[in-house]
Amino acid sequence: MVSGRVQGVGYRAFAARAASSRGLFGGVRNLGDGRVELEVEGAKAAIEALLQELMEGPPAAHVTQIETEWAEADDRFSTFRIWY
C-alpha cells in the first residue's frame, strides 16, 4: 500500500513500468481512500529495488509511506497490469 499524493499523478503507470522493467508480475490499482495498492510477484531483490523506486514515484507524486506484507508467491500472474 502506497500513501501520499499518489492518485491523479500517473503513479499507477509509473509503477507498472517500473515493475515490468524488472520482470515482475502482478498489478496496481487506486483505492477509494486515496492510496495505491500493488500486488507483486517475482525475485525478492527485484521487488526490493521496485520498493525503492516506488518511494520516489513520478515527479508530481509525493509518497509518504509504503506498507509491505511479504508472502509466498502463488504464481497466479503472468504480466504486470493496471487494474481499474
Stockholm file with secondary structure:
# STOCKHOLM 1.0

chainA/1-84         MVSGRVQGVGYRAFAARAASSRGLFGGVRNLGDGRVELEVEGAKAAIEALLQELMEGPPAAHVTQIETEWAEADDRFSTFRIWY
#=GR chainA/1-84 SS CEEEECSSSSHHHHHHHHHHHTTCEEEEEECTTSCEEEEEESCHHHHHHHHHHHHHCSTTCEEEEECCCCCCCCCCCSSEEECC
#=GC SS_cons        CEEEECSSSSHHHHHHHHHHHTTCEEEEEECTTSCEEEEEESCHHHHHHHHHHHHHCSTTCEEEEECCCCCCCCCCCSSEEECC
//
